[in-house]
Every structure is written in structure tokens, then in C-alpha cells.
Amino acid sequence: MAASGSNRTMESRTGRTKQRYNAKGDRLVAGVVPLTADKHYVMLIQSTRRKGWVLPKGGWESDENCDEAAAREAWEEAGIVVSIDYDLGEIKETNPRKKHKERSLYHFYEATVTSEESEWPEKEKRERKWFTFPEAREMLKDRPELQTALERSTMKR
């Protein structure tokens, strides 16, 4: 797949007017497992909604392909330019706290980080950091869908 990030802006997309949903009403979310070229480290970002670390991800919008949405989220949230390597498939959200609220259906891609920029749209809101597989697995323990994406990747254990 092609390197992504040619549509980089310093504006994060906001709102859900272009948000995609499936027939069941699940919000479609695209994300990346961003790895170093040697696959020894994965980048996680500080969540803005709650404490802890997460993979870059966000709403897949109607004017983009799923892999484009994943690359855009990597840029907006982590300030990284990525090359999409593998489709890691869909992962259903299993958060028990969201019984009656909107659920998400995640679609993750393994990606190689080709560039880490010093300025990016959500720099003021988020920290980014490289982790080994065991560290990242532990950091994602409260987010089983993100842990599944990490485990599906070809990252060195």
C-alpha cells in the first residue's frame, strides 16, 4: 500500500457530520499499530478522554478510504507519517461500560513510521512514546480491542 500523509494539515477534524456507521449502528473507527522499521517498538499516545495510553485511532469519515482515515488519525493524534503495511482486520468493541451507548467497530492497520514531526494538530493535547511489545501490552490491558490489534501485528515479541 502507498505511503500516506500527503493531505496533512495542522487542523484536526472535529465533529461527526461525515462519520461512517455500519448497518447495526456501530461507529466505524480506523487506527494504526505504528511500528519502527525493525518492528521492535510501537508508538502509543496519551488518551485525551481518560488516563492511559492508546493506539492512534478515530472516526472513519465518508470522504476517505479506511486506510486513509487510519493514516490521518496517526498524523492528527501522534504527529507521525506512516506507510500502511498490513490490514489487521476488524475488531468489535467489548467495553462493558458502553452497553447502551454507541459501540465502535475498529479497523486497524499495521504501519511503519516513516517520519516523526515536531509539530502536529494535537501536540498540545497528547504525548507520544515508544514502547516494547510487553510494555505496550500492559499499557493497553484495559482496552482489549487495542490489545487485540497489537497482538495481530508482526511486532517483535
N, C-alpha and C positions, 0 to 999 in steps of 0.2 A: 504494500500500500504506500501511497505517497506521503512525503513529509507534509505536516500540516502547520498552520500558523501564519499563512500569508494574509489572513484577514484580521491581524492583530490590531486592537485599538486599546486605548487606556481607559475605556469605559466598560464596566461590567454590565451585562444585560440584566435588566430588572423586570419584575412583573411576570405574569403568566399568560399574557394575551396570545402568545404563539406556542404555548406549552402543548405537547402532544400527550394524548391519553389513549389507552387501548380500549377494546370493546367492553371490558369489565370495569372501566373507570380508573384503572391504575395509572398513576403519573409515570411517564416514561423518562428514565434518568440514564444519562450516559456518563461514563467515567473511565479513568485510566489507572493502570498499575504502572507508574513511571519508574523505570529501572535505569541504572547506569549501563553503559555498553557491555561491561563484563558480567552484568546480572548479579553482582554481589550486594547491591544496595537498592532500596526502594525509597522514594520520597513520599513522606506524609506531610499533611498540612494541619495546622491548628483549626479545629472546628469553630465556627462563629456561633453556632446555636447552643453548644454545650461544651463542657470541658473535654479535652482529649484530642486525639489525632485521628485523621480520616484520610482516605484517598481522595484526590480531586474528582469531583463529580457534580452534576447538576442537570437541570431540565433539558431534554432534547426538544428543540423547537421546530416548528413546521417549515422553516425556510432553510433547513440544513439536513445533511445525512447524519446518521448516528455517530460515525467515526469523526465527522467534523465537529459535532457537538462535544464529544469527548476531548478533542484537541483544544477546542475553545475554552472549555472548563479548566483544563490544565493551565492554559495561559492566564485566564482571569484570576484563578484562585492561587496558583503556585508560581506564576511568572516563568513557566518553562515552555520551551518549544519542543515538541515531541514528534517522533516518527512512529506511526502506528505499525506494530509488528504482527500481532495476532488478535483474533476475535476470541474473547474468553466466554462469550455467550451471555445468556440472560440468567439473572438471579432474582428470585422473589424476595421481597422484604418480609422479614419474620418478626419484626418488632411487636411484642405483645402489648405495648402501651398504645399502639395505634389501631386498636380494634375497630373503632367507628370512624376514625379519621381516614383521610385519603392514604392509600398504600402506594408504594412505588414498586416499579419493575425496573431493575437495574440492568444495564448492558455495559459490560466492561471490556476494555481492550488492553492488551499488554503493549507498552510503548517504551521506546528508548528516548531518553532525554538527550536532545542534540544541543540545547543551549539553555543556560540559566541566566535570566535577565535581572538587572539590579532594580529596575522599576517595572511594576505591573499593576493592573487595576485594583487588586485587593491587598496590596502591600501593607496598607495601614491597618488592616483587619486581621491579617494572618501571618503566622510564622511558618516556615518550611524547614524540613530537616530530613537528612538521610538516615535510614535505619537498616540494620541487617534483618534477615528473614525472622529469626527468633524474636528480636526486639519488636518488629512491626506486628508480628502475630499477636504478641502480648498487648501492644497498644490498641489493637483492633478487637480485643476479646469481647467487648460489649456490643460490637457491630458484626454479627455473624455473616451478613451478606457481603461486607467488605473483606472479612477474613476469607470467605469462600473465593472471592476474586483473587486475592493474594495467593491462595493455595493452588488455584488453577494456572497461575503464571509459571513460567520456566525459570523463575528466580532461583539462584543457588541457595540450597538449604544449609 
